[in-house]
Amino acid sequence: MGLSIFALLTLTVFLLLLADKVPETSLSVPIIIKYLMFTMVLVTFSVILSVVVLNLHHRSPYTHQMPLWVRQVVSTPHRPRRRERENYSSQKTVRRFQPELSAPDLRRFIDGPNRAVGLPPTGEETTREVVSSISYIAQQLQEQEDHDALKEDWQFVAMVVDRLFLWTFIIFTSVGTLVIFLDATYHLPPPDPFP
């Protein structure tokens, strides 16, 4: 984005310098001025669209909620999510913590092995506190993972929009340059300019 702003300022200064050199009695605008004006307009739009892409990139679930139509238009079924990529690389499935299934395991450790390890005996209340603490930690980790997934979705939307703007910019630059320079080939000077 800094490069776009720098290019915009450079084009403005260069255009001001060229305006001093162009004769004031000219009946038509020189080609270089047309091309620089076209380039300056494109760079201005590039700066504005860069701000839009950065806004999309830095959105989070706390600040914005992604509309359903954006999710349907931008998301593709072939795009792997972060969890799927991690599962693919480790070939393990991630299981959520379920406190009601883990309580018998905790009781087994409380009743049996803790005496052998040298842990103090604990009661039913301590077991409930441990289970609720583990449940809270698991819930916080799951919320953080969901938050990261939604933030990753916003970043993917920004990447898609940025790619769309890139191709639009390339097409407009190519077509505009061809139109300006081909238009110049039809403006031949008359055979007798001063009758």
ROSE-4610 file (N, C-alpha, C; in Angstrom, 1 decimal, always signed):
// ROSE-4610
residu = [M/M/M/G/G/G/L/L/L/S/S/S/I/I/I/F/F/F/A/A/A/L/L/L/L/L/L/T/T/T/L/L/L/T/T/T/V/V/V/F/F/F/L/L/L/L/L/L/L/L/L/L/L/L/A/A/A/D/D/D/K/K/K/V/V/V/P/P/P/E/E/E/T/T/T/S/S/S/L/L/L/S/S/S/V/V/V/P/P/P/I/I/I/I/I/I/I/I/I/K/K/K/Y/Y/Y/L/L/L/M/M/M/F/F/F/T/T/T/M/M/M/V/V/V/L/L/L/V/V/V/T/T/T/F/F/F/S/S/S/V/V/V/I/I/I/L/L/L/S/S/S/V/V/V/V/V/V/V/V/V/L/L/L/N/N/N/L/L/L/H/H/H/H/H/H/R/R/R/S/S/S/P/P/P/Y/Y/Y/T/T/T/H/H/H/Q/Q/Q/M/M/M/P/P/P/L/L/L/W/W/W/V/V/V/R/R/R/Q/Q/Q/V/V/V/V/V/V/S/S/S/T/T/T/P/P/P/H/H/H/R/R/R/P/P/P/R/R/R/R/R/R/R/R/R/E/E/E/R/R/R/E/E/E/N/N/N/Y/Y/Y/S/S/S/S/S/S/Q/Q/Q/K/K/K/T/T/T/V/V/V/R/R/R/R/R/R/F/F/F/Q/Q/Q/P/P/P/E/E/E/L/L/L/S/S/S/A/A/A/P/P/P/D/D/D/L/L/L/R/R/R/R/R/R/F/F/F/I/I/I/D/D/D/G/G/G/P/P/P/N/N/N/R/R/R/A/A/A/V/V/V/G/G/G/L/L/L/P/P/P/P/P/P/T/T/T/G/G/G/E/E/E/E/E/E/T/T/T/T/T/T/R/R/R/E/E/E/V/V/V/V/V/V/S/S/S/S/S/S/I/I/I/S/S/S/Y/Y/Y/I/I/I/A/A/A/Q/Q/Q/Q/Q/Q/L/L/L/Q/Q/Q/E/E/E/Q/Q/Q/E/E/E/D/D/D/H/H/H/D/D/D/A/A/A/L/L/L/K/K/K/E/E/E/D/D/D/W/W/W/Q/Q/Q/F/F/F/V/V/V/A/A/A/M/M/M/V/V/V/V/V/V/D/D/D/R/R/R/L/L/L/F/F/F/L/L/L/W/W/W/T/T/T/F/F/F/I/I/I/I/I/I/F/F/F/T/T/T/S/S/S/V/V/V/G/G/G/T/T/T/L/L/L/V/V/V/I/I/I/F/F/F/L/L/L/D/D/D/A/A/A/T/T/T/Y/Y/Y/H/H/H/L/L/L/P/P/P/P/P/P/P/P/P/D/D/D/P/P/P/F/F/F/P/P/P]
num = [1/1/1/2/2/2/3/3/3/4/4/4/5/5/5/6/6/6/7/7/7/8/8/8/9/9/9/10/10/10/11/11/11/12/12/12/13/13/13/14/14/14/15/15/15/16/16/16/17/17/17/18/18/18/19/19/19/20/20/20/21/21/21/22/22/22/23/23/23/24/24/24/25/25/25/26/26/26/27/27/27/28/28/28/29/29/29/30/30/30/31/31/31/32/32/32/33/33/33/34/34/34/35/35/35/36/36/36/37/37/37/38/38/38/39/39/39/40/40/40/41/41/41/42/42/42/43/43/43/44/44/44/45/45/45/46/46/46/47/47/47/48/48/48/49/49/49/50/50/50/51/51/51/52/52/52/53/53/53/54/54/54/55/55/55/56/56/56/57/57/57/58/58/58/59/59/59/60/60/60/61/61/61/62/62/62/63/63/63/64/64/64/65/65/65/66/66/66/67/67/67/68/68/68/69/69/69/70/70/70/71/71/71/72/72/72/73/73/73/74/74/74/75/75/75/76/76/76/77/77/77/78/78/78/79/79/79/80/80/80/81/81/81/82/82/82/83/83/83/84/84/84/85/85/85/86/86/86/87/87/87/88/88/88/89/89/89/90/90/90/91/91/91/92/92/92/93/93/93/94/94/94/95/95/95/96/96/96/97/97/97/98/98/98/99/99/99/100/100/100/101/101/101/102/102/102/103/103/103/104/104/104/105/105/105/106/106/106/107/107/107/108/108/108/109/109/109/110/110/110/111/111/111/112/112/112/113/113/113/114/114/114/115/115/115/116/116/116/117/117/117/118/118/118/119/119/119/120/120/120/121/121/121/122/122/122/123/123/123/124/124/124/125/125/125/126/126/126/127/127/127/128/128/128/129/129/129/130/130/130/131/131/131/132/132/132/133/133/133/134/134/134/135/135/135/136/136/136/137/137/137/138/138/138/139/139/139/140/140/140/141/141/141/142/142/142/143/143/143/144/144/144/145/145/145/146/146/146/147/147/147/148/148/148/149/149/149/150/150/150/151/151/151/152/152/152/153/153/153/154/154/154/155/155/155/156/156/156/157/157/157/158/158/158/159/159/159/160/160/160/161/161/161/162/162/162/163/163/163/164/164/164/165/165/165/166/166/166/167/167/167/168/168/168/169/169/169/170/170/170/171/171/171/172/172/172/173/173/173/174/174/174/175/175/175/176/176/176/177/177/177/178/178/178/179/179/179/180/180/180/181/181/181/182/182/182/183/183/183/184/184/184/185/185/185/186/186/186/187/187/187/188/188/188/189/189/189/190/190/190/191/191/191/192/192/192/193/193/193/194/194/194/195/195/195]
x = [+0.8/+0.0/+0.9/+2.0/+2.9/+3.5/+3.7/+4.2/+3.2/+1.9/+0.8/+0.7/+0.8/+0.7/+1.9/+3.1/+4.3/+4.2/+3.6/+3.4/+2.4/+1.4/+0.4/+1.0/+1.8/+2.5/+3.5/+4.2/+5.2/+4.5/+3.4/+2.6/+2.1/+1.6/+1.1/+2.2/+3.3/+4.4/+4.9/+5.0/+5.4/+4.4/+3.1/+2.0/+2.1/+2.4/+2.6/+3.8/+4.8/+6.0/+5.7/+5.0/+4.6/+3.6/+2.8/+1.8/+2.5/+3.7/+4.4/+5.1/+5.4/+6.1/+5.2/+3.9/+3.0/+2.6/+2.6/+2.2/+0.8/+0.5/-0.8/-1.8/-1.2/-2.1/-2.4/-2.0/-2.3/-3.8/-4.2/-5.6/-6.0/-5.0/-5.3/-4.4/-4.8/-4.0/-3.0/-1.7/-0.7/-1.0/-0.4/-0.6/-0.1/+1.1/+1.8/+0.9/+0.2/-0.7/-1.9/-2.4/-3.6/-3.2/-2.0/-1.6/-1.3/-0.6/-0.4/-1.7/-2.6/-3.9/-4.6/-4.6/-5.1/-4.4/-3.1/-2.3/-2.6/-2.7/-3.0/-4.4/-5.4/-6.7/-6.6/-5.9/-5.8/-5.1/-4.0/-3.3/-4.2/-5.0/-5.9/-6.9/-7.5/-8.4/-7.7/-6.4/-5.6/-5.4/-5.2/-5.0/-6.3/-7.4/-8.7/-9.1/-8.8/-9.1/-8.2/-7.0/-6.0/-6.6/-7.1/-7.7/-8.9/-9.7/-10.8/-10.3/-9.3/-8.7/-8.1/-7.4/-6.8/-7.9/-9.0/-10.1/-10.7/-10.9/-11.4/-10.4/-9.1/-8.1/-8.0/-8.2/-8.1/-9.4/-10.4/-11.7/-11.6/-12.4/-12.4/-13.9/-14.2/-15.6/-16.1/-15.1/-15.6/-16.0/-15.5/-15.9/-16.9/-16.9/-17.8/-18.3/-19.5/-20.0/-20.2/-19.6/-19.6/-21.0/-21.5/-22.9/-22.9/-24.0/-24.1/-23.8/-24.2/-24.0/-22.5/-21.7/-20.3/-19.7/-20.1/-19.6/-19.9/-21.1/-21.5/-20.8/-20.6/-19.9/-18.4/-17.8/-16.3/-15.8/-16.4/-15.8/-16.0/-15.0/-15.1/-15.0/-15.5/-15.5/-14.1/-13.2/-11.9/-10.9/-11.3/-10.4/-10.2/-9.1/-8.9/-8.8/-9.5/-9.5/-8.2/-7.9/-6.7/-6.7/-7.8/-7.9/-7.7/-8.3/-8.1/-6.7/-6.0/-4.6/-3.7/-4.0/-3.3/-3.6/-4.8/-5.2/-4.5/-4.5/-3.8/-2.4/-1.7/-0.3/+0.0/-0.8/-0.5/-1.2/-2.2/-3.1/-3.7/-4.1/-4.8/-6.1/-7.1/-8.3/-8.4/-8.9/-9.0/-10.3/-10.3/-11.5/-11.7/-12.9/-13.3/-13.3/-13.0/-13.1/-14.5/-14.9/-16.3/-16.2/-16.6/-16.4/-17.1/-18.3/-19.1/-18.4/-17.7/-17.0/-15.7/-15.1/-13.8/-13.9/-15.0/-15.1/-14.8/-15.1/-14.7/-13.2/-12.6/-11.1/-10.5/-11.0/-10.5/-10.7/-11.8/-12.1/-11.1/-10.8/-9.9/-8.5/-8.1/-6.8/-6.8/-8.0/-8.1/-8.1/-8.9/-9.0/-7.7/-7.1/-6.0/-4.6/-4.1/-2.7/-2.3/-3.1/-2.6/-1.9/-2.3/-1.6/-0.2/-0.1/+1.2/+2.2/+1.6/+2.4/+2.8/+1.9/+2.2/+1.4/+0.3/-0.6/-1.5/-1.9/-2.8/-4.2/-4.9/-6.3/-7.2/-8.1/-9.0/-10.4/-11.4/-12.8/-13.6/-14.9/-15.8/-15.8/-15.7/-15.8/-14.6/-13.4/-12.2/-12.3/-12.9/-13.0/-13.9/-15.0/-15.9/-15.2/-14.4/-13.7/-12.7/-12.0/-11.0/-11.7/-12.9/-13.6/-14.1/-14.6/-15.2/-14.0/-12.9/-11.7/-11.3/-11.2/-10.8/-11.8/-13.1/-14.2/-14.0/-13.7/-13.6/-12.4/-11.3/-10.1/-10.4/-11.1/-11.4/-12.4/-13.3/-14.3/-13.5/-12.6/-11.8/-11.0/-10.4/-9.6/-10.4/-11.6/-12.5/-13.0/-13.3/-13.7/-12.6/-11.3/-10.2/-10.0/-10.2/-10.1/-11.1/-12.4/-13.4/-13.2/-12.7/-12.3/-11.2/-10.2/-9.1/-9.7/-10.6/-11.2/-12.0/-12.8/-13.5/-12.6/-11.6/-10.6/-9.9/-9.6/-9.0/-9.9/-11.2/-12.2/-12.2/-12.1/-12.0/-10.8/-9.7/-8.4/-8.5/-9.3/-9.5/-10.3/-11.4/-12.2/-11.4/-10.5/-9.6/-8.7/-8.2/-7.3/-8.0/-9.3/-10.1/-10.4/-10.8/-11.1/-9.9/-8.7/-7.5/-7.1/-7.3/-7.0/-7.9/-9.2/-10.1/-9.7/-9.3/-8.9/-7.6/-6.7/-5.5/-5.8/-6.6/-7.0/-7.7/-8.6/-9.3/-8.3/-7.4/-6.4/-5.5/-5.1/-4.3/-5.1/-6.4/-7.2/-7.4/-7.7/-7.9/-6.7/-5.5/-4.3/-3.9/-4.1/-3.8/-4.7/-6.0/-6.9/-6.8/-6.6/-6.5/-5.2/-4.1/-2.9/-3.0/-3.6/-3.8/-4.7/-5.8/-6.7/-6.1/-5.3/-4.6/-3.6/-2.8/-1.8/-2.3/-3.4/-4.0/-4.8/-5.3/-6.0/-5.1/-3.8/-2.8/-2.5/-2.6/-2.2/-3.2/-4.4/-5.4/-5.4/-4.6/-4.5/-3.2/-3.3/-2.2/-2.3/-1.2/-1.3/-1.8/-2.6/-3.1/-1.9/-2.1/-1.0/-0.7/-1.7/-1.4/-1.9/-1.2/-1.7/-2.0/-1.3/-1.6/-2.0/-3.3/-3.7/-3.5]
y = [-1.2/+0.0/+1.2/+1.2/+2.3/+2.6/+1.5/+1.7/+2.3/+2.0/+2.6/+4.1/+4.5/+5.9/+6.7/+6.0/+6.7/+6.8/+5.8/+6.0/+7.1/+7.2/+8.2/+9.6/+9.8/+11.1/+11.4/+10.4/+10.6/+11.0/+10.3/+10.7/+12.1/+12.5/+13.8/+14.9/+14.7/+15.6/+15.6/+14.5/+14.4/+15.0/+14.9/+15.5/+17.0/+17.5/+19.0/+19.5/+18.7/+19.2/+19.2/+18.2/+18.1/+19.2/+19.6/+20.7/+22.0/+22.2/+23.4/+23.4/+22.2/+22.1/+22.1/+21.7/+21.7/+23.1/+23.3/+24.7/+25.0/+26.2/+26.6/+26.8/+26.9/+27.1/+25.8/+24.7/+23.4/+23.1/+22.6/+22.3/+20.9/+20.0/+18.7/+18.4/+17.4/+17.0/+16.0/+16.2/+15.2/+13.8/+12.9/+11.5/+11.2/+11.7/+11.4/+11.9/+13.0/+13.6/+12.6/+12.2/+11.2/+10.0/+9.5/+8.2/+8.4/+9.5/+9.8/+10.0/+10.6/+10.8/+9.5/+8.6/+7.3/+6.5/+6.5/+5.8/+6.3/+7.6/+8.2/+7.8/+7.8/+7.3/+5.8/+5.0/+3.6/+3.4/+4.2/+4.1/+4.6/+5.6/+6.1/+5.0/+4.3/+3.2/+2.1/+1.9/+0.8/+1.1/+2.3/+2.7/+2.4/+2.9/+2.7/+1.2/+0.4/-1.0/-1.7/-1.2/-1.8/-1.6/-0.5/-0.2/-1.2/-1.4/-2.4/-3.8/-4.2/-5.6/-5.7/-4.6/-4.7/-4.7/-4.0/-4.0/-5.4/-6.1/-7.4/-8.4/-8.2/-9.1/-9.0/-7.9/-7.7/-7.8/-8.2/-8.4/-9.7/-9.7/-10.8/-11.1/-12.2/-12.5/-11.5/-10.9/-9.9/-8.6/-8.2/-7.0/-7.1/-8.2/-8.3/-9.8/-9.9/-11.3/-11.5/-12.6/-12.8/-13.2/-12.4/-12.7/-14.1/-14.7/-16.0/-16.0/-14.9/-14.9/-14.8/-14.1/-14.0/-15.4/-16.1/-17.5/-18.4/-18.2/-19.1/-18.7/-17.5/-17.0/-17.3/-17.0/-17.1/-18.4/-19.1/-20.4/-21.4/-22.3/-23.4/-24.7/-25.7/-27.0/-27.6/-27.2/-27.8/-27.1/-26.0/-25.3/-26.0/-26.5/-27.2/-26.2/-26.5/-25.7/-26.0/-25.1/-25.3/-26.7/-27.0/-28.2/-29.4/-29.4/-30.5/-30.6/-29.5/-29.5/-30.1/-29.7/-30.3/-31.8/-32.2/-33.6/-34.4/-33.8/-34.5/-34.7/-33.7/-33.8/-34.8/-34.8/-35.7/-37.1/-37.1/-38.3/-38.8/-37.8/-38.1/-37.3/-37.9/-37.1/-36.4/-35.2/-34.4/-34.6/-35.0/-35.3/-34.2/-33.8/-32.7/-33.4/-32.6/-33.0/-33.1/-34.2/-34.4/-34.8/-33.9/-34.2/-35.4/-35.6/-36.8/-38.1/-38.2/-39.4/-39.5/-38.4/-38.5/-38.7/-38.5/-38.6/-40.0/-41.1/-42.4/-42.6/-42.0/-42.1/-41.4/-40.2/-39.4/-40.2/-40.8/-41.6/-42.7/-43.4/-44.5/-44.0/-42.8/-42.3/-41.8/-41.3/-40.9/-42.1/-43.1/-44.2/-45.1/-45.3/-46.3/-45.7/-45.2/-44.9/-43.7/-42.9/-41.7/-42.0/-43.1/-43.5/-44.0/-44.7/-45.2/-44.0/-43.0/-41.9/-41.0/-41.0/-40.2/-38.9/-38.9/-37.7/-37.8/-36.7/-36.7/-37.2/-37.9/-38.4/-37.2/-37.4/-36.3/-36.9/-36.0/-36.4/-36.1/-36.3/-36.2/-34.7/-33.8/-32.3/-31.9/-32.4/-32.0/-32.6/-33.7/-34.3/-33.5/-33.0/-32.1/-30.8/-30.2/-29.0/-29.2/-30.4/-30.7/-30.8/-31.6/-31.8/-30.4/-29.6/-28.3/-27.4/-27.5/-26.7/-27.2/-28.5/-29.0/-28.7/-28.7/-28.4/-26.9/-26.1/-24.6/-24.4/-25.1/-24.9/-25.5/-26.6/-27.2/-26.3/-25.7/-24.7/-23.5/-23.0/-21.8/-22.1/-23.3/-23.7/-23.9/-24.4/-24.6/-23.3/-22.3/-21.0/-20.3/-20.4/-19.8/-20.5/-21.8/-22.5/-22.0/-21.8/-21.3/-19.9/-19.1/-17.7/-17.7/-18.5/-18.6/-19.0/-20.0/-20.5/-19.4/-18.6/-17.5/-16.4/-16.1/-15.1/-15.6/-16.8/-17.4/-17.3/-17.4/-17.3/-15.8/-14.9/-13.5/-13.2/-13.8/-13.7/-14.3/-15.4/-16.1/-15.2/-14.6/-13.6/-12.5/-12.0/-10.9/-11.3/-12.5/-13.0/-13.2/-13.7/-13.8/-12.4/-11.5/-10.1/-9.5/-9.7/-9.1/-9.7/-11.0/-11.6/-11.1/-10.9/-10.3/-8.9/-8.1/-6.7/-6.8/-7.7/-7.8/-8.0/-9.0/-9.3/-8.2/-7.5/-6.4/-5.2/-5.0/-4.0/-4.3/-5.6/-5.9/-5.7/-6.1/-6.0/-4.5/-3.7/-2.3/-1.6/-1.9/-1.3/-1.7/-3.0/-3.4/-2.8/-2.8/-2.3/-0.8/-0.1/+1.4/+1.8/+1.1/+1.4/+1.2/+0.1/-0.1/+0.9/+1.3/+2.3/+3.6/+4.0/+5.4/+5.4/+4.4/+4.4/+4.1/+3.3/+3.1/+4.3/+5.0/+6.2/+7.3/+7.2/+8.2/+7.9/+6.7/+6.4/+7.0/+7.3/+7.8/+9.4/+10.0/+11.4/+11.9/+11.7/+12.2/+13.7/+14.3/+15.8/+15.9/+17.0/+17.2/+17.5/+17.2/+17.5/+19.0/+19.8/+21.2/+21.9/+21.9/+22.4/+23.9/+24.7/+26.1/+26.5/+26.6/+26.9/+28.3]
z = [+0.0/+0.0/+0.0/+0.7/+0.7/-0.6/-1.4/-2.8/-3.7/-3.5/-4.3/-4.0/-2.7/-2.3/-2.9/-2.8/-3.3/-4.9/-5.6/-7.0/-7.3/-6.5/-6.7/-6.6/-5.5/-5.3/-6.4/-6.9/-7.9/-9.2/-9.5/-10.8/-10.7/-9.5/-9.4/-9.6/-9.0/-9.2/-10.7/-11.3/-12.7/-13.6/-13.3/-14.1/-14.0/-12.8/-12.6/-13.4/-13.4/-14.2/-15.7/-16.2/-17.6/-18.0/-17.0/-17.3/-17.6/-16.9/-17.2/-18.6/-19.1/-20.4/-21.6/-21.4/-22.5/-22.9/-24.2/-24.7/-24.3/-24.0/-23.5/-24.7/-25.9/-27.1/-27.8/-27.2/-27.8/-27.9/-29.1/-29.3/-28.8/-28.6/-28.1/-26.9/-26.2/-25.0/-25.5/-25.1/-25.6/-25.0/-25.7/-25.4/-24.0/-23.7/-22.4/-21.3/-21.5/-20.4/-20.3/-21.4/-21.3/-20.6/-20.9/-20.3/-18.8/-18.4/-17.0/-16.2/-16.8/-16.1/-15.9/-17.0/-16.9/-15.8/-15.7/-14.7/-13.3/-13.2/-11.9/-11.4/-12.3/-11.8/-11.4/-12.1/-11.8/-10.4/-10.2/-8.9/-7.8/-8.0/-7.0/-6.6/-7.6/-7.3/-6.6/-7.0/-6.4/-4.9/-4.5/-3.1/-2.4/-2.9/-2.3/-2.1/-3.1/-3.1/-2.1/-2.0/-1.0/+0.4/+0.7/+2.0/+2.2/+1.2/+1.4/+1.7/+0.9/+1.2/+2.6/+3.0/+4.4/+5.4/+5.2/+6.1/+6.2/+5.1/+5.1/+5.8/+5.5/+6.1/+7.6/+8.2/+9.6/+10.4/+9.8/+10.5/+11.3/+12.4/+13.3/+13.7/+14.3/+14.7/+15.8/+16.5/+17.5/+16.9/+15.7/+15.1/+14.0/+13.2/+12.1/+12.1/+11.6/+11.4/+9.9/+9.4/+8.0/+7.5/+6.5/+6.0/+5.3/+5.2/+4.6/+3.1/+2.4/+1.0/+0.7/+1.6/+1.4/+1.6/+2.6/+2.8/+1.6/+1.1/-0.1/-1.3/-1.6/-2.8/-2.8/-1.7/-1.7/-1.3/-0.4/+0.1/-1.0/-1.1/-2.0/-1.3/-1.8/-1.1/-1.1/-2.0/-2.0/-1.1/-0.5/+0.4/+1.7/+2.0/+3.3/+4.5/+5.5/+6.7/+7.5/+8.4/+9.2/+10.0/+10.5/+11.3/+10.4/+9.2/+8.2/+7.8/+7.6/+7.2/+8.3/+9.6/+10.7/+10.8/+10.6/+10.7/+9.6/+8.4/+7.3/+7.5/+8.1/+8.3/+9.5/+10.5/+11.6/+11.5/+10.6/+10.4/+11.7/+12.6/+13.8/+13.8/+14.5/+14.6/+15.9/+15.9/+17.1/+17.8/+19.0/+19.8/+20.8/+20.9/+21.9/+23.3/+24.3/+25.7/+26.1/+26.7/+27.1/+28.6/+29.5/+30.9/+31.5/+30.9/+31.5/+31.1/+30.1/+29.7/+30.5/+30.9/+31.6/+33.1/+33.7/+35.1/+35.6/+35.0/+35.5/+35.4/+34.4/+34.3/+35.5/+35.8/+37.0/+38.3/+38.4/+39.7/+39.8/+38.7/+38.7/+39.2/+38.8/+39.2/+40.7/+41.1/+42.5/+43.4/+43.1/+44.0/+44.0/+42.8/+42.8/+42.8/+41.7/+41.5/+42.3/+42.9/+43.5/+44.8/+45.5/+46.7/+46.3/+45.2/+44.8/+44.4/+43.7/+43.3/+44.5/+45.5/+46.7/+46.7/+45.9/+45.9/+47.1/+47.7/+48.8/+48.4/+49.3/+48.9/+48.7/+47.7/+47.3/+47.4/+47.5/+47.7/+46.4/+46.5/+45.4/+45.0/+46.0/+45.7/+44.9/+45.2/+44.5/+43.1/+42.9/+41.6/+40.7/+41.3/+40.6/+40.2/+41.1/+40.8/+39.6/+39.7/+38.6/+37.3/+37.3/+36.1/+35.5/+36.4/+36.0/+35.4/+36.1/+35.6/+34.2/+34.1/+32.8/+31.7/+32.1/+31.1/+30.7/+31.7/+31.4/+30.4/+30.7/+29.8/+28.4/+28.4/+27.1/+26.3/+27.0/+26.4/+25.9/+26.6/+26.2/+25.0/+25.0/+23.8/+22.6/+22.8/+21.6/+21.1/+22.0/+21.5/+20.8/+21.3/+20.6/+19.2/+19.1/+17.9/+16.9/+17.4/+16.5/+16.1/+17.0/+16.7/+15.6/+15.7/+14.7/+13.4/+13.4/+12.1/+11.4/+12.2/+11.6/+11.1/+11.8/+11.4/+10.1/+10.0/+8.8/+7.6/+7.9/+6.8/+6.3/+7.2/+6.7/+5.9/+6.3/+5.6/+4.2/+4.1/+2.8/+1.9/+2.5/+1.7/+1.2/+2.0/+1.6/+0.5/+0.6/-0.5/-1.8/-1.8/-3.0/-3.6/-2.8/-3.3/-3.8/-3.2/-3.7/-5.0/-5.2/-6.5/-7.6/-7.2/-8.2/-8.6/-7.6/-7.9/-8.8/-8.5/-9.3/-10.8/-11.0/-12.4/-13.1/-12.3/-12.9/-13.2/-12.3/-12.5/-13.8/-13.9/-15.1/-16.4/-16.4/-17.6/-17.9/-16.9/-17.2/-17.7/-17.1/-17.5/-18.9/-19.3/-20.6/-21.7/-21.4/-22.4/-22.5/-21.3/-21.4/-22.1/-21.9/-22.6/-24.1/-24.5/-25.9/-26.5/-25.8/-26.4/-26.5/-25.5/-25.6/-26.7/-26.9/-27.9/-29.3/-29.4/-30.7/-31.1/-30.2/-30.5/-31.1/-30.6/-31.1/-32.6/-33.0/-34.4/-35.4/-34.9/-35.8/-35.9/-35.0/-35.0/-35.7/-37.0/-37.9/-38.2/-38.3/-38.6/-40.0/-40.3/-41.6/-42.6/-43.9/-44.8/-44.9/-44.8/-44.9/-43.6/-42.5/-41.2/-41.3/-42.1/-42.1/-43.5/-43.8/-45.2/-45.6]
